[in-house]
Amino acid sequence: MHCTAGMNKLTVREFMTAGPHTIGADQPIAAANRLMREHRIRHLPVLDGDRLVGILTSRDLQLIESLPGVDSLVMTVEEAMTPDPYTIGPDSSLEWVALEMAEHKYGSTVVVEDAKVVGVFTTGDALRALTELLGRSRRRHRRPSLPRVTS
């Protein structure tokens, strides 16, 4: 947990998926599909060199591959991706990011630090954070049991 002005500030860094798999914009969508299946991921940041240019989701792939005449060995990731994805820094407030994602119905956000992709924060990560925080709260508010008195 990171602290700001003496108060706990929960950040995305604590809950993001660090070091995410990425794919080049010029790669065929068949390669993206294989990578996503192998690693059981649904969000794939797309790079042009070292620069983030988009995001490809499993939903994007399902839609594209369902269209007639699409050759997944020929069509590139760049043609199927969503350009200019929502990005945040790793020290962004967890509460603020979750609110933004909910308001805009984003399934994920790419975490960028010093112009480099360092993570992905997904709705699954947000639910994991919620579960952990609720558990912390429950443990903090649990009253210790008193010893039994027998007569």
Backbone torsions as a table, in degrees:
resi	resn	phi	psi	omega
1	MET	NA	141.6	179.0
2	HIS	-101.6	145.1	-179.0
3	CYS	-112.0	142.5	176.6
4	THR	-132.8	123.9	178.7
5	ALA	49.9	40.6	175.9
6	GLY	80.3	-3.6	-179.8
7	MET	-110.7	148.0	177.7
8	ASN	-71.0	129.8	175.9
9	LYS	-121.5	111.0	177.7
10	LEU	-76.9	130.4	-178.6
11	THR	-118.1	164.1	178.8
12	VAL	-61.6	-33.1	-177.0
13	ARG	-50.9	-38.1	-176.5
14	GLU	-68.7	-24.7	-172.6
15	PHE	-121.3	-8.2	-178.2
16	MET	-68.9	161.9	171.0
17	THR	-87.0	107.0	-176.0
18	ALA	-80.3	153.2	176.6
19	GLY	55.7	53.5	-174.9
20	PRO	-70.1	157.5	171.9
21	HIS	-67.9	144.6	176.5
22	THR	-131.8	170.9	178.3
23	ILE	-144.0	150.2	177.7
24	GLY	-76.0	144.2	-179.1
25	ALA	-60.5	-27.1	-176.1
26	ASP	-88.0	-0.6	-178.9
27	GLN	-76.2	150.7	176.8
28	PRO	-70.2	150.9	-179.3
29	ILE	-64.6	-23.2	175.8
30	ALA	-61.0	-38.5	178.8
31	ALA	-67.1	-39.5	178.1
32	ALA	-64.7	-43.5	-180.0
33	ASN	-61.2	-44.1	179.4
34	ARG	-62.5	-46.0	-179.9
35	LEU	-61.0	-43.3	-179.1
36	MET	-67.6	-39.9	177.9
37	ARG	-66.9	-47.0	-178.5
38	GLU	-58.5	-39.6	-175.0
39	HIS	-102.0	3.6	178.3
40	ARG	52.3	52.7	178.6
41	ILE	-121.1	157.0	-178.5
42	ARG	-117.8	-6.7	-178.1
43	HIS	-132.9	126.7	-174.4
44	LEU	-129.8	107.3	175.6
45	PRO	-61.5	140.1	-177.5
46	VAL	-109.8	129.4	-177.4
47	LEU	-116.0	148.9	167.7
48	ASP	-117.8	99.8	-168.7
49	GLY	69.9	-122.9	177.1
50	ASP	-99.6	-0.5	-173.1
51	ARG	-94.1	128.4	176.7
52	LEU	-68.9	125.8	-179.6
53	VAL	-122.6	-12.1	-178.9
54	GLY	-177.5	-175.7	174.1
55	ILE	-138.9	142.1	178.1
56	LEU	-118.7	129.9	-179.9
57	THR	-113.1	162.3	177.5
58	SER	-62.5	-32.1	176.9
59	ARG	-65.3	-41.1	176.1
60	ASP	-57.7	-46.0	-178.3
61	LEU	-63.7	-43.0	179.1
62	GLN	-60.1	-43.6	-179.8
63	LEU	-64.9	-50.6	-178.0
64	ILE	-61.0	-46.4	-176.4
65	GLU	-71.4	-15.0	177.8
66	SER	-84.6	-12.3	-179.8
67	LEU	-75.1	140.6	178.9
68	PRO	-65.9	142.1	175.4
69	GLY	82.5	3.1	179.9
70	VAL	-82.5	126.0	176.1
71	ASP	-105.9	108.0	-175.2
72	SER	-68.1	-10.8	175.7
73	LEU	-89.1	-15.6	-177.9
74	VAL	-107.0	-43.6	-178.8
75	MET	-65.1	135.7	-178.0
76	THR	-93.8	160.3	177.0
77	VAL	-56.9	-39.2	-179.4
78	GLU	-58.0	-33.8	-179.4
79	GLU	-75.4	-20.3	-175.7
80	ALA	-107.7	-17.0	-173.0
81	MET	-75.3	165.0	168.6
82	THR	-94.5	118.1	-178.8
83	PRO	-74.9	160.6	176.0
84	ASP	49.0	63.6	-178.3
85	PRO	-68.5	161.5	175.7
86	TYR	-65.4	127.2	-179.6
87	THR	-126.9	154.9	177.6
88	ILE	-144.5	167.2	173.3
89	GLY	-90.5	157.2	-177.8
90	PRO	-65.6	-20.9	-179.7
91	ASP	-96.8	14.6	175.5
92	SER	-67.3	147.1	179.5
93	SER	-62.6	128.3	178.0
94	LEU	-57.7	-43.5	-179.3
95	GLU	-61.3	-46.7	-178.6
96	TRP	-64.2	-44.9	-178.6
97	VAL	-64.4	-43.6	178.8
98	ALA	-61.2	-40.8	178.2
99	LEU	-63.8	-46.0	178.6
100	GLU	-60.4	-44.7	-179.2
101	MET	-64.1	-41.1	179.3
102	ALA	-67.0	-45.6	-178.9
103	GLU	-61.0	-40.8	-175.7
104	HIS	-98.2	0.4	-179.8
105	LYS	58.5	40.7	175.3
106	TYR	-80.7	135.2	176.0
107	GLY	-83.6	-17.7	-179.7
108	SER	-162.8	167.5	171.0
109	THR	-139.0	145.0	178.9
110	VAL	-90.6	132.2	-178.9
111	VAL	-96.3	121.6	-174.5
112	VAL	-124.2	135.6	176.9
113	GLU	-137.0	127.1	-177.5
114	ASP	53.4	44.0	177.7
115	ALA	64.5	15.2	178.1
116	LYS	-116.8	141.2	175.4
117	VAL	-73.2	120.0	-179.4
118	VAL	-116.3	-9.4	-179.2
119	GLY	-174.4	173.9	172.4
120	VAL	-133.6	136.2	176.6
121	PHE	-117.3	116.4	-174.7
122	THR	-111.2	171.3	175.2
123	THR	-62.0	-32.1	175.5
124	GLY	-62.7	-41.4	176.5
125	ASP	-64.2	-38.6	179.1
126	ALA	-64.3	-40.3	178.0
127	LEU	-68.1	-36.8	175.7
128	ARG	-62.8	-41.2	177.9
129	ALA	-63.4	-44.2	179.3
130	LEU	-60.2	-45.4	179.3
131	THR	-60.1	-45.0	179.9
132	GLU	-65.5	-42.6	-178.8
133	LEU	-67.8	-37.9	176.0
134	LEU	-65.5	-38.0	176.8
135	GLY	-64.1	-42.0	177.4
136	ARG	-60.9	-44.1	-178.7
137	SER	-63.3	-43.1	-179.8
138	ARG	-62.8	-43.5	179.7
139	ARG	-65.9	-36.2	-178.4
140	ARG	-69.4	-32.9	-176.2
141	HIS	-96.1	-1.9	178.7
142	ARG	-71.5	130.6	179.6
143	ARG	-87.2	138.7	177.3
144	PRO	-65.3	142.5	179.0
145	SER	-75.1	143.7	179.4
146	LEU	-86.3	148.8	178.9
147	PRO	-64.7	143.9	178.3
148	ARG	-74.2	136.3	176.9
149	VAL	-105.8	124.1	177.4
150	THR	-111.5	145.9	-179.9
151	SER	-108.8	NA	NA
